[in-house]
Amino acid sequence: MQDHMEASIRRAGGWLPFDAFMTQALYAPGLGYYANDSLKFGTMPNDSASSSVLGHGSDFVTAPELTPLFGQVLAKQIAQALQHTGTTEVWEFGAGSGALAEQILTAMNDLGQAVTRYTIVDLSGSLRVRQQARLAAFANTVHWATELPDAMQGVVLGNEVLDAMPVKLLVRKAGRWYERGVVLNGAEADNQIPLVWHDKSTDLRPPIEVNGAHDYLTEIHPQAEAFMRTLAQKLRASGENKSAAFFIDYGFPESEYYHPQRHMGTVMCHLAHQADGDPLVQVGQKDITAHVNFTGIALAAQEVGLNCLGYTSQGRFLLNCGLAELMANAVFKDRSHAMRLINEHEMGELFKVIGFCSGEPWDAMGFGAGDRTHTL
């Protein structure tokens, strides 16, 4: 990875913008975080209620890894969306360990909802191997795609996908805006890649003005927004009322994202269930993420003709879909972990859910109460 990153910086003329650096750190073939063989997903190593095997070597936990109730309750929303669109296809972007796909497909069978094709779109070859092993029982239903067709129909799902899309870093210093990039500092230290920040003057700006004259670091999300435009075009191509999409991730509407007090940005790294804010060390060994600007995602989808079904907190969405009823009949471990999904001080408030559809909006159960679309 050190040789690869140094070569990438030199090819770029000595200065690599952060979004290009993040792309290489996460997705460089065989070297990037999501392209190597590290475990990545799992439970906390000291979580006595969970398998210690899952915890060993993992870096962070996602909702499906916490409890199967997450996928079971999400399946209810997917089933409603399939019925409304008259389709039997599901697309999942960034399927991770395959846990969510397994939970959804199992729950769909229990609900009597037909899924004739479940397509996973994932850039990680190593994760695909794990997914194929885990989903062997659904081999006739699950397929993998490396590129998208001209038209897509059915229900699209993405859990913690948008936060892994590379972002550009903008920094305001003494009233002037700069784009932050990465350069070589000319000396290796502690066997780490010798990388340092370097800022260049830019015409790029956040989508709204950030009040105040203080120094300010933030992100803009051209890749995530371009992804939404592309996806919207392909869903629209399938015809009116033939598709729906749901994305679950941590983030804010732009009025909160670019709040004057959020002056240090949102980029964060994860390794061995520890978080830090320095993406320039242990490159390729740890995850790099940024919070999602849900306003930008909504606008990008609407620009190409999708309509917003709703936007709310993860906690409210899961309760709207019947999580409380499932918890009442669950074992203690799953009830305990499900509380983490809905508690405001854990995942319930930081994580949001946004939904889209082709054609006229309909009453999606997940947004039945507590819809916050007006805040986007």
C-alpha positions in Angstrom: 0.0 0.0 0.0 2.9 2.4 0.7 4.3 1.9 -2.7 0.9 2.2 -4.3 0.0 5.4 -2.5 3.3 7.0 -3.2 3.0 6.2 -6.9 -0.6 7.5 -7.0 0.5 10.8 -5.5 3.4 11.2 -7.9 1.1 10.4 -10.9 -1.2 13.2 -9.7 1.7 15.7 -9.8 2.6 15.5 -6.1 -0.8 16.5 -4.7 -3.7 14.0 -4.4 -7.2 15.4 -3.5 -8.7 13.7 -0.6 -11.5 12.0 -2.5 -8.9 10.3 -4.8 -6.8 9.4 -1.7 -9.9 7.9 0.0 -10.8 5.9 -3.1 -7.3 4.3 -3.1 -7.3 3.7 0.6 -10.6 1.9 0.5 -10.8 0.3 -2.9 -7.3 -0.2 -4.5 -7.4 -3.8 -5.8 -6.0 -6.2 -3.2 -4.7 -3.3 -1.0 -7.6 -1.0 -0.1 -9.6 -1.6 3.1 -12.6 -3.0 1.3 -10.4 -4.9 -1.2 -8.3 -6.9 1.3 -9.0 -9.9 3.4 -9.4 -8.3 6.9 -12.6 -9.3 8.8 -14.1 -5.8 9.0 -17.6 -6.6 10.2 -18.3 -8.2 13.6 -19.5 -7.7 17.2 -17.5 -6.0 20.0 -14.8 -8.4 21.2 -15.9 -8.0 24.8 -19.6 -8.4 24.0 -20.5 -11.3 26.3 -23.9 -11.7 24.7 -22.4 -12.4 21.3 -20.0 -14.9 19.8 -16.4 -14.0 20.6 -15.4 -15.5 17.2 -17.3 -12.7 15.4 -15.5 -10.1 17.5 -11.9 -11.3 16.8 -10.3 -9.1 14.1 -13.3 -7.1 13.2 -13.3 -3.3 13.1 -16.9 -2.1 13.6 -20.4 -3.5 14.0 -23.4 -2.8 11.7 -27.1 -3.2 12.6 -27.5 -6.6 11.0 -24.5 -8.0 12.9 -26.1 -6.8 16.2 -29.4 -8.7 15.8 -31.4 -10.5 13.1 -34.4 -8.3 14.2 -33.0 -5.5 12.1 -33.4 -7.5 8.8 -36.7 -9.0 9.9 -38.3 -5.6 10.5 -36.7 -4.1 7.4 -38.2 -7.0 5.4 -41.7 -5.7 6.3 -41.0 -2.4 4.5 -39.4 -4.2 1.6 -42.4 -6.5 1.3 -44.8 -3.5 1.2 -42.6 -1.8 -1.4 -42.6 -5.0 -3.6 -46.3 -5.2 -3.4 -46.8 -1.6 -4.3 -44.4 -1.8 -7.3 -45.7 -5.1 -8.4 -42.2 -6.5 -8.6 -40.2 -9.4 -7.1 -36.6 -8.1 -7.3 -34.4 -6.7 -4.6 -31.1 -5.0 -5.1 -28.7 -4.5 -2.2 -25.6 -2.2 -2.5 -22.7 -3.0 -0.2 -24.0 -6.2 1.4 -21.1 -6.5 3.9 -20.9 -10.0 5.4 -24.2 -11.0 3.8 -26.0 -10.9 7.2 -28.7 -8.4 6.0 -29.5 -10.4 2.8 -29.8 -13.6 4.8 -32.2 -12.0 7.3 -34.3 -10.4 4.7 -34.6 -13.5 2.5 -35.5 -15.6 5.5 -38.1 -13.1 6.7 -39.6 -12.8 3.2 -40.2 -16.6 3.1 -41.9 -16.3 6.5 -44.0 -13.4 5.2 -45.0 -15.3 2.1 -43.6 -12.5 -0.1 -41.9 -13.8 -3.3 -38.4 -12.6 -4.1 -37.4 -14.1 -7.4 -34.0 -12.3 -7.7 -31.8 -10.7 -5.0 -28.9 -8.9 -6.6 -25.9 -7.8 -4.6 -23.7 -5.0 -5.9 -20.4 -4.9 -4.0 -17.0 -3.7 -5.0 -15.2 -6.1 -2.6 -14.1 -9.4 -4.0 -13.2 -10.7 -0.5 -16.6 -9.8 0.8 -18.3 -11.5 -2.1 -16.6 -14.8 -1.1 -18.0 -14.4 2.5 -21.5 -13.5 1.1 -21.5 -16.5 -1.2 -20.7 -18.9 1.6 -23.3 -17.3 3.9 -26.0 -17.2 1.3 -25.5 -20.7 -0.1 -29.0 -21.7 0.9 -30.4 -19.0 -1.4 -28.1 -19.8 -4.3 -31.0 -19.9 -6.8 -32.2 -16.4 -5.8 -29.0 -14.4 -5.0 -26.9 -13.0 -7.8 -23.9 -10.7 -7.9 -23.4 -7.7 -10.3 -20.3 -5.7 -11.1 -22.1 -3.2 -13.2 -25.7 -1.9 -13.4 -28.1 -2.6 -16.3 -29.6 0.2 -18.3 -32.9 -0.2 -16.4 -33.6 -1.5 -12.9 -36.8 -2.3 -11.2 -37.8 -3.6 -7.8 -36.6 -2.4 -4.4 -33.1 -1.0 -3.8 -31.5 -1.2 -0.4 -28.3 0.3 1.0 -27.3 0.0 4.7 -24.2 2.1 5.5 -23.2 2.5 1.9 -23.3 6.2 1.3 -20.9 7.0 4.1 -18.2 4.9 2.4 -18.3 6.9 -0.8 -15.2 9.2 -1.1 -15.7 12.9 -0.2 -13.8 16.1 -1.0 -12.5 18.0 2.0 -12.9 21.8 2.0 -11.2 24.0 4.6 -11.8 27.7 5.3 -8.8 29.5 6.7 -8.7 33.2 7.4 -11.8 33.6 5.3 -10.5 31.8 2.2 -11.6 28.4 1.0 -9.1 25.6 0.1 -9.4 22.0 -1.0 -7.4 19.7 1.2 -5.3 17.0 -0.4 -2.4 14.7 0.5 1.3 15.0 -0.3 4.5 13.1 0.6 6.6 14.7 3.3 9.8 13.1 2.1 10.6 11.1 5.2 9.2 7.8 6.4 8.3 7.6 10.1 7.7 4.4 12.1 7.2 2.4 8.9 4.1 4.4 8.0 3.5 6.0 4.7 5.0 9.6 4.9 1.8 11.5 4.2 0.8 15.0 5.2 -2.0 17.4 4.4 -1.6 20.2 1.9 -4.3 22.7 1.0 -4.9 24.4 -2.4 -7.0 27.4 -3.2 -10.3 26.4 -4.8 -13.6 27.8 -6.2 -15.4 24.8 -4.6 -17.8 25.7 -1.8 -20.2 23.9 0.6 -23.8 23.9 -0.8 -24.9 26.5 1.7 -23.0 29.4 3.3 -21.3 28.6 6.6 -21.9 31.5 9.0 -19.0 33.0 10.8 -15.4 33.9 10.1 -13.8 31.1 12.1 -11.6 28.4 10.5 -13.8 25.5 9.3 -13.3 22.0 7.9 -16.0 20.1 6.1 -16.9 17.8 3.2 -18.8 17.9 0.0 -20.2 14.7 -1.6 -19.9 14.8 -5.4 -19.5 11.0 -5.7 -22.5 10.0 -3.5 -24.6 12.5 -5.4 -23.5 11.3 -8.8 -24.3 7.7 -7.6 -27.8 8.8 -6.7 -28.3 10.4 -10.1 -27.1 7.3 -11.9 -29.3 5.1 -9.8 -32.3 7.3 -10.3 -31.8 7.3 -14.0 -31.8 3.5 -14.1 -34.8 3.2 -11.8 -36.7 5.7 -13.8 -35.9 3.8 -17.0 -37.9 0.8 -15.7 -41.1 2.8 -15.8 -43.5 4.6 -13.4 -44.3 2.9 -10.1 -41.8 0.1 -10.7 -39.2 0.9 -8.1 -38.4 2.1 -4.6 -35.2 2.7 -2.8 -34.2 2.9 0.9 -30.9 4.1 2.3 -29.9 3.8 6.0 -26.9 5.7 7.2 -25.6 8.2 9.7 -25.8 11.9 8.7 -27.8 15.1 8.8 -29.8 17.5 6.5 -27.5 20.2 5.2 -28.7 22.8 7.7 -27.3 20.6 10.4 -24.4 19.2 8.4 -22.9 22.7 7.7 -23.7 24.1 11.2 -21.1 26.7 12.2 -20.3 24.6 15.3 -19.4 21.5 13.2 -16.1 23.0 12.3 -13.9 19.9 12.4 -15.8 18.0 9.7 -17.1 14.4 10.0 -14.4 12.2 8.5 -13.7 9.3 10.9 -11.7 6.1 10.8 -12.4 2.7 12.4 -10.0 -0.1 13.4 -10.5 -2.9 15.9 -13.7 -1.1 17.3 -11.7 2.1 18.0 -12.4 5.4 16.2 -9.9 8.0 15.3 -9.8 11.1 13.0 -6.5 10.5 11.2 -6.9 8.8 7.8 -3.2 9.4 6.9 -1.9 6.6 9.1 -2.4 2.8 8.8 -3.7 3.4 5.3 -5.6 0.4 3.9 -5.8 -1.2 7.3 -8.8 0.9 8.6 -12.1 2.1 7.4 -12.6 5.8 6.4 -16.1 7.3 6.5 -17.9 10.6 6.4 -21.4 11.4 7.5 -24.1 11.8 4.8 -25.6 15.1 3.7 -29.2 13.8 3.2 -30.3 17.0 1.5 -27.8 16.5 -1.2 -28.8 12.9 -1.7 -32.5 13.9 -1.9 -31.8 16.7 -4.4 -29.7 14.4 -6.6 -32.5 11.8 -6.8 -35.2 14.4 -7.4 -33.1 16.0 -10.2 -33.5 12.8 -12.2 -37.2 12.3 -11.4 -37.4 10.2 -8.3 -39.8 11.3 -5.6 -39.1 11.2 -1.8 -41.1 8.7 0.1 -39.9 10.0 3.5 -37.0 10.8 5.7 -36.8 10.0 9.4 -34.6 8.6 12.2 -33.6 4.9 12.2 -35.3 4.5 15.5 -38.6 5.9 14.3 -38.4 4.0 11.1 -37.9 0.6 12.8 -40.7 1.2 15.3 -43.0 2.2 12.5 -42.2 -1.1 10.8 -43.1 -3.1 13.9 -39.8 -3.6 15.8 -41.5 -3.3 19.2 -43.8 -6.3 18.3 -40.8 -8.4 17.2 -38.9 -7.5 20.3 -41.7 -8.7 22.5 -41.3 -12.2 21.2 -37.5 -12.2 21.0 -34.9 -13.6 23.3 -33.2 -11.3 25.8 -30.0 -10.9 23.8 -31.8 -9.7 20.7 -34.1 -7.4 22.7 -31.0 -5.9 24.3 -29.3 -5.3 21.0 -32.4 -4.0 19.3 -32.5 -1.2 21.9 -29.2 0.0 20.5 -30.9 0.4 17.2 -33.6 2.7 18.5 -32.1 4.5 21.5 -31.5 8.2 20.7 -28.1 8.2 22.4 -26.9 5.2 20.3 -27.9 4.4 16.7 -31.6 5.5 16.9 -31.1 9.2 16.2 -27.7 9.5 14.5 -28.8 7.0 11.8 -31.4 8.1 9.4 -33.5 6.4 6.7 -34.5 8.0 3.4 -36.8 6.5 0.8 -37.5 7.2 -2.9 -39.8 5.9 -5.5 -40.5 6.2 -9.2 -43.9 7.6 -9.9 -46.3 9.1 -7.3 -45.3 8.8 -3.6 -47.2 6.3 -1.5 -47.6 5.7 2.2 -44.5 3.7 3.1 -45.0 2.2 6.6 -41.5 3.3 7.8 -42.4 6.9 7.5 -45.9 6.7 8.9 -45.0 8.7 12.0 -42.1 11.1 12.6 -41.4 12.0 9.0 -38.8 14.7 8.7 -38.8 15.3 5.0 -39.6 19.0 5.6 -36.1 19.4 7.2 -34.2 18.4 4.1 
